[in-house]
Every structure is written in C-alpha cells, then in structure tokens.
Amino acid sequence: MRVRDLGSAFNVNVSRDEVGDFRQSWPCSNLPDKSICFQFSKTGDLIDMWPSNIDGSDVLALSQDAYAYGAKKLKLT
C-alpha cells in the first residue's frame, strides 16, 4: 500500500497484487482484479474511492485495512 498525504485528507492506494492477496482471504469476494484507491479525511471518514462502482462487505473491510495502514504511516493514531 502507498499513502499520499493531502493535508486534511490522504489517499491509500492498494496495489493489484495486494487486492489479489486480500481476495484470496475473503470468501466469495467481488473485488476487481486491479488496484483500488481510497481517500480518507484525517478524522477517519471515507471521502471517495476509485473505482467507484464497487461495494460490499469485502470492499468495506479492505477500506478499513487501508485506513488503518494510512493512519499508522501518518502517525494519526
């Protein structure tokens, strides 16, 4: 995962390989076979994600992992 600090927000890019690893650990995952980028406020709110046409409990769990990773890297927690 890569983190980009945007000031009051930050992006976490989950690579295609990392999405693939996550899909293998999540039964019946519908995540795409490509990278996913999440944008969060520094207070923890999900602002946006790319691609934006995916949803479900698997993408929610991945976004929570991405937020935790980004918050740790940026020393928010």
Secondary structure as UniProt FT lines:
FT   STRAND          2..5
FT   STRAND          9..14
FT   HELIX           16..25
FT   TURN            27..28
FT   STRAND          36..41
FT   TURN            42..43
FT   STRAND          46..50
FT   HELIX           57..73
FT   TURN            74..75
//
